[in-house]
């Protein structure tokens, strides 16, 4: 497993897309913090880029990489190596490469310029989002044998979680505005890792007051140490569950 992991990680780190992704994140991060006098404003500006770009690159790159590695995976399966070890090594190698690209591109500037607690939460959120969307990509690849279909499913999942989910929650707010649904909103946030990460960072920046009563409810649930641990636990589940499902299906799949 270690040998496969090293091969995958080194292969991805030399990939031009990953290098370009790291450089792009770095340019965005350093430029934003250099132009903004207030570090909090810089974090807010960078937040939207991270919440959209990191999941998109993670899910698309991982999906395409797995499909392009089909022959390599079939070759490994023909050897006396456990299927679970192959799948875990691929996932670990991909995840570590994406994490390294994010930390070098955005994590270092954030840790230098932002408040230490905000910087740590933002960096951890970016790392977890990279792993989560890599795990979702693995699930998409194992569900759809056709490459075009798998990439299409990946893009649709990203569009739903990054764009449509917020619209659906907003629609629910308007339709049920006469009822106390703030606690339901807290529950719904757990169904989107991007929303969960956004809430965590915004609460650390103390802008929950701008979110009205709902912001106060989020502050009560996520603003405490218990809420913080619960949020990161939910984000961890988002990375474990899709990968675990894909692993079970891979072990039974006829290649």
Secondary structure, DSSP 8 states (H G I E B T S, - for coil): -HHHHHHHHHHHHT-HHHHHHHHHHHHHHHHHHHH-SSHHHHHHHHHHHIIIIIHHHHHHHHHHHHHHTHHHHHHHHTSS--HHHHHHHHHHHHHHHHHHHHIIIIIHHHHHHS-HHHHHHHHHHHHHHHHHHHHHHHHHHHH-SSHHHHHHHHHHHHHIIIIIHHHHHHHHHHHTTTS--HHHHHHHHTT-HHHHHHHHHHHHTT-GGGGHHHHHHHHHHHSSHHHHHHHHHHHHHHHHHHHHHHHHHHHH---
